[in-house]
Amino acid sequence: MKIREILAYGLRGRTPEGGWSNELQPEDCVHTLIAVRTDEGLTGWGSVFTSEDLVRASLSVLKPLWLGENPLEPERVSEKLHQHTFWQGRGGAITHAISGIDIALWDLLGKVTGQPVGRLLGGRYRENVRPYASLLMREPQRMPDELLPVKAQGFRAFKIGWGPFGRKSPALDEAIVRAAREAVGSDSLLMVDAGASDAFWPQGYKWALRTAEMLAQYDVTWFEEPLAPDALQDYIALRRNSRVAIAGGEVLTRRQAFQPWLEAGAFDIVQPDVTKVGGISEERHIGCIARDHGVRFIPHGWNTAVGLAADLHLASAFPDTEMVEYLTGSPFIDEIAAGGWKLDANGMLAIPGRPGLGIEINLDALAAYSRISQTDLEALRTA
């Protein structure tokens, strides 16, 4: 079996808000699905947290390396792509595109062997996992309207982030958190994401330490991205002095970038994004390094249904990865997977048990949210 072609389908039309200072619009494309097609007619699916134009350009650069390769050897093929493109810029669009290819190759390997990806990663420690609803922060009076409908869906863990937090006043920050805690109740998990990887983040270590102390009063489970993404020494100091667990790492790529942060003790919780770091192969390495250093591995998942499926399988393969991120209100999560996702009575999400990633792509949704050609669509329908 050989890789015959790799196709890219950028998702647009209902791109969710990101809470960014340069806010996303519905037609903006920041997530791209990858379809790896083999000479035997099989298709594996991946996802990339990068715009379609960059993914297509990266696939063109990578084509001499992946064309004709064995799709049943994801880790070797992905490492080949990394090793031969370092001069293109490690960690950028090329690495992001490799992430999608790698996820798709694991999907193919699972389909051919008849096994779910989590089992191929070494075994499943769990059959379900707790998803935490990922929502934007709003003004305090609006937080109940954001959170209560999601709680009614069955979620029992919530992360609020970005928006006005850290940009106006400490009083507003606390009012937002207080309103959120009152809305979800004392029996739900609540996490706070400052979103300090946004452009021109205005706050530093002293703000983060004061804010962490405030968050502890509201029983916040972790404080995510409280500092600018390159402030390693401040992260180390904050993690040592904060009563609230410190989480981060979503902007880092490849295990080589994560290793100094993990060795230095910068995080209590590390959050690599499988659609950016290099895929399932790379994220598994990062998770293992984290475990060796006593750091919890909980994937970042602000992406698509394919990324969520990859996170679920990764969570199944690590003994202490008991949560995954669930971007609420996005059709790229809720509609791209045929049949959608359903929580059980305890607010848990089942890890797919079918071969590969264990999901089917809803081709009608793909057609609605991408510029897929009719020829490609018919080919996928008949595969």
N, C-alpha and C positions, 0 to 999 in steps of 0.2 A: 504494500500500500504506500502511496506517495501523495504529498501535498500537490494538488493541481492548481488551485487558485485561492487567494484570500480576498474577500470582499469587505467593504466598509460601508456602514449605513448610519449616518449621523442622525441623532434624534432632535427634533425641533417641533415647534408649534405649541407645546405646553410646558416648556422648560420652567421648572419651579424657581421662585425667588431664592437667592442665596444669602440675602442679608448683607451683600457686599456693598461697599461704598460706591462702586461703579456697578449698579444693579443689573442683574440678568433680565433680559426681556424674553417673552415666550418664544420668539423665533431664533434666539441665540442657540448655538449648538455647542455644548460642552461635554456631551456624552455620545460616544460612537460605539455601535455594536460591530463585532467582527464575526465573519463567517469563514471558517477554514473548510474548504472543499477538497475531498480526496478523489483520486482517480477511480475509486470504487463507488462513488456517488454518495458517500457519507458526509455529513456536515457537523462540525463542532462550533459552539458559540462562545464568544468572549466579549468583554466590555472594556472600553478605554475611557478614562476621565480626561478627554482631550477632544478638541474640535475636529470635525470630519476632514477639513482641509489638511491639518497637520498629520492626521492618521493616514490619509491617502498618500501624502508625500513620503511618510516614513515607510509605508508598505512598499513603495516604489524603490526606495533606497535599499530596503532589506530583501527585495525579491531574488537577487542572485543567490542569497544565502538560504532562503526557505523553499524555493521552487524545487520540487522533486525530493524533498526531505521526507524522512519517516515520521508520520504524525503520531506514532505510538510511543515516542520517546521525548515527552515534553521537556523534561529538565535538561537533557543533553542539547536538544535543538535550541531551546531558549538561551542556554549558556553560549552556544555557538553564535547566536545573534548578538548577544552582549559583547563577547570577546572581539568580534570583528568590526564593531562600530563605535569603539570607545572614542575615536577621533571625531565622531559626529557630535559628541557632547553627552557624557554620561548623565543620566537623570532627567533628560528633557523629553521631547516628543518621541524620539526613537525608543527610549526606555518605556514610555507609556504605551506605545504601540505593541512592543514586545509583550507587555502585560496582557493585552487582549489576545494575542496569538497563543500565549502560554495557557491561559484559561481555556481557550477553545481546544487546545491539544489534550488537556486533561479530560475535557468533556468527551472527545473522541476516544481516548484510551478507555474510559469507563464504558462507553457504548459498545466498543469492540469486545471488551472482556466481560461485559454483563455485570459490572460492579459499580456502585456509587463511588464518587471521587474520594470521599472521606475514608472509605475502606482501603483504597489504593494508597492513601497517604500513611497507612500503617494501622488503621483500625478506628472504630467509632466508640468514643467514650460515652456518648449520649445519643438519644434519638430525637430530642427536642431541645430548644434553646430559648432563652428569654430575649425577645426583641425589645429594644428601647425606642420609643417614638421620638424622632428627631424633628424639632419644630423651631421656628424663629421666635425670638423675643419681640414682644410688642410693648406698647405703653401699659402700665399696670392694670388699668381698667379693662384692657382688651385680653389679658391673659386667660381669664376663665373661658372666654369664647373660643380661644385657641385650643385649650387643654381638655375641657369637659367633653366635647364630642369625640375626641380621641380616646379618652378614658372609657367612654360608653362603648367603644369598639372592642374593649377588652384589654387594652394595654395597661400594664402595671409598673412600667418604668418609662421615664420621660427625660429627654435632654432638651433644654432651651438654650438658644445661643444667638450670637451676632446681633444685628439690629442696633439699638441705641446703647447697649451695655458697654460701659467703660468710656463712653464718648460724651456724656453730659454731666453727670454728677453722681457721687457715691449714694446720695439719698435716692435718686431714681433707680440705681442699680439694686439697692436693697428693696425698694418698693416692688420692683418686678419679681424678684425672688420670693418675697413674702406672698405676693398674689399667686404665684405659681404653686408654692407649697400649700396654700389654703385650698387651691383648686384641686390638686391631685390627692390631698390628704396625707396623713402621717404614715399610712401603710404602703405608700408607693415610693419607689426609688426616684430621686430627682438629681439630675446632673446639670452643670452649667458650663457652657462653652463661650469663652470670651471672644473667640474668633480673631486672635491677635495676628493671624497671618494675612488679615485684610491690609489693603494698601495704607501706608502711613499710620500705623497703629500708634496712638499717642501716649500709651501708658508704659510704665517700667516696673522694676522689682518692688519698690515700696508700695505702689498701688496694688500690685498682685498680692503681696503679703497681707495688707489690710483687708483686701476683698476676700481672701481665703478665710480670714478670721470671721468675717461677716457670714460667709457661706456655711461655716461650721455651725453657726447658731440655728441654721435652718436644715440641718442634717443632710447636707448635699453630699452625694456619694463621691463625686470627683469634680475637679476644676480643670477644664480642658482649654488648651491653648491660651494660657493666661499671659504669655510673654511673646515677643517677636520671635519668629522661628529660628533665628540664628543666635539667640542669647543663651548659649550653653551654660555659661557660668552662673547666670541668674537663675536658670532652671534648676541647677544643682542646689543653689542656696535655698530657693523656694521649696523644693521638695523636702529638704532637711528641716525646714522651719514651719511648714504648713501643717495644720491639723487635718486638712482635707487632702485626699489623694490628688496628685498632679498627673494629668494625662496629656499626651501630645504625640507628635510624629507624623501627622497626616501629610505634611508637605515633603517629607524625606522619601528618597527612592533608593532601592537596592540595599542589601544588607551592609555593605561597606559604609554607607552613610549613617545607618542606625547604630553600628557597633560602638563608636566612641560615646554616644549618648547613653547607651545601656551600660557600658563599662563604668562611666562616670557617675551613674546613679541620678540621672536627670529626670527620670519618670518613675512614678509608681505603676502607671498603666501606659503601654505603648500601643499606638493606633495606626499601623500601616494600612494603606488603601490598596487592595489587591488589584484595582484597575489602574494603578500608577506605579507601584513599586517594582514591577517585573512579573506580576502574575502570582499564581498559586505556588509555583516552585520557589520563588524568591520570598514570598511571605512566610512559607513554612520555615525557611532558614531563619528569618527574623524572629518568628515565634519561638524557635528553639534557643536562639541566643538570649532572648528575653527570659525564658524559663530558667536558663543557667545562671542568670543574674538576679533572680528573684523578682522579676518585673512581670506583671499580668499582661497578657496579650489579648486585646479586645479590638477586632478590626474596625477601621473607619469605613462607613458604607453609604456615603452620600452620592449614590450613583444610579444603578439600574437593577432590574430583576435578575439579570445575569450575574452582576456583582454580588447581589444578596445571596444568590444560590452558592456562589463560590465561598462567601463568608460562612454560610451554614455548614458547608463541608469542612472548611478549616476548623470551625468551632467544634465539630464532631471529633476531630483528630487530636485535640489538645485537652488534657484533663481539667484545666482550670479556666477555659474560655467559655464562660457560661452566658455571655450576652453578645448580641450583634446589633448594629445600628439599623434602624428601619426609617427611611425617609418617608414621612407621611404625606399623603395628598398628591403624590407624583404619579401620573399615569405610566411613567417609565419604570416604576416599581410595580404598581398595581395591575397594569393592563398588559405589559409586554409578556409576562408569563401566562400561558393559557390556563384559565381556571383561577388565576389570582392566588392570593395567600389567605389563609384562615388561621386565626388564633384559637386555641382550645379554651376551656373554661377557666384555666389558670393563667391565661395570658401568654402561653407558650406557643412557639412556632415549630412545627415538625420539620426535621431535616429530611430532605428528599431521599427516598430509598431506592429509586429507580436508577438504572445505569447512567453513568456520566454525571453531569450536574443535576440530572433528575427533573428537569423542566422542559416543557415544549414552548417554543416561541409562538406567540399569537401573531400569525402573519397578517391578519387584518389590522392589528394595532401597529405592527411594523410599517405597513403600507400607509397608515394614517399619520405616523409621526416621522417618516423618513422620505427620502426622494428615491426609493428603490424603483428600479425599472420593472416594467411588466414582465420582461423576459426573465429577470432574476426571480421575481415573485412566483412565476409559474414553475420555474426550475425547483424552487424550494418546496412548493406545494406537492410536487410529484416525486421528491427525493425519498 
